Amino acid sequence: MTALHELSAVELVAAYRRHALSPVEVATALLEHVQRWEPHLHASYLLRPELTLEQARASLSRWMRGAPCGPLDGVPVTIKENIATLGDPVPLGTAASELKPSPVNAPPAQRLREAGAVLLCKTTMPDYGMLSSGVSSFHASARNPWDTTKGPGGSSAGAGAGAAAGYGPLHIGTDIGGSVRLPAAWCGVFGFKPSLGRVPIDPPYTGRAAGPITRTVQDAALMMQVLSAPDVRDSMSLPPQHIDWDTATTRPRRLHGLRLGLLLDAGCGLPVQPQVQAAVQAAAELFEDAGAIIVPMQPFFTREMLDGMDHFWRMRSWMDLCKLDAPRRERVLPFIRTWAESAAGFSAAHLYEASQQFYATRVATVRACSQVDYVLSPTAPITAFDALLPAPTNDPICPSNPRRRSPAP
């Protein structure tokens, strides 16, 4: 018999409908499972069994009446700690934050509650979400459940670890430059960064998206049905659009004749490890055997693009740190503090040129990908790295390339 923590959201909803399982039974089993693993993984924040069971009992009552309130009624979920939940503090992974309770649910949290999801816990992240690891000044370093000497990736560190370890079937993270996709890749689960504005978020800003991390694609599609509902608080949200998420996973598009770009080298950053390249190449061969046309692609991402975006985010983070008094600033993870402080001398002209690299990257990406239907490429050039390192290079001045230091302004 499949353990309850291994069941998908689709399987749980079907079992609730048949009265073969109850949300209370599932929540109880998951809480026990989380409490066994949490000392090893450090993936959870605000794990409160009494509140989880209260929500599960309310869901059970609705199912007993034959009146579930939404497509996720009774399904356990976790929510990344930077997505506000009513009455809870939002520490953003850093000891520098003031722990004030949020007066509202952020849009993704509100949609999940309206759909009847049972909140198992919030999940951990690194300081301000600005790392590809789970190293934090507020939490113990998150660990990868496949190998606890390795990190789960970041910044949705706890979400990725929780998904892989069976902390329920549904997890939501946020992503600017890989914060959903990296933990999903390094933890061996599925992560999806939706198009900007598809999932309303608050606060919204260019590049930021909330998206699911799950063990199955079908569960992510089920979650997207809920998360993509509109919310007026996101000024960048897309107009509501009917997307048949379920059909897209149950009746996938035929591969025959599809043009799949194969991009094995990003063009800059860390070199691709041989085992990573081999895995992507093997995947391409499987697609080709199924009838797809594999189109080799040349790198189009440049060092100038990478450094520009990095310097823009350094300045944004430096401005955030400038709002803190000296004692609170000292609580920020030293790696993040050094990284952000390096922007203090950037000129206005340099910052302007840095900001333009977002647009340059978009133009180059559209141009390079316009001749193919989809692109196959590594999510990251390396496999999971040491859990205690904030970044693969452990160098805050040049976090993305150990062979070349980031140019000064």
Buried (B, 14 or more C-beta within 10 A) or exposed (E): EEEBBEBBBBBBBEBBEEEEBBBBBBBBBBBEBBEEBBEEBBBBBBBBBEBBBBBBBBBBEBBEEEEBBBBBBBBBBBBBBBBBBEEBBBBBBBBBBEEEEBEEBBBBBBBBBBBBBBBBBBBBBBBBBBBBBBBBBBBBBBBBBBEBEBBBBBBBBBBBBBBBBBBBBBBBBBBBBBBBBBBBBBBBBBBBBBEBBBBBBBEBEEBBBBBBBBBBBBBBBBBBBBBBBBBEBBEEBBEEEEEEBBEBBEEEEEBEEBEBBBBBBBBBBBBBBEEBBEEBEEEBEEBBEEEBBBBEBEEBBBBBBBBBBBBBBBBBBBEBBEEBEEEBBEBBBEBBBEBBBBBEEBEEEBBEBBBBBBEBBEEBBEEBBEEBBEBBBBBBBBEBBBBBBBBBBEBBEBBBBEEEEBEEB
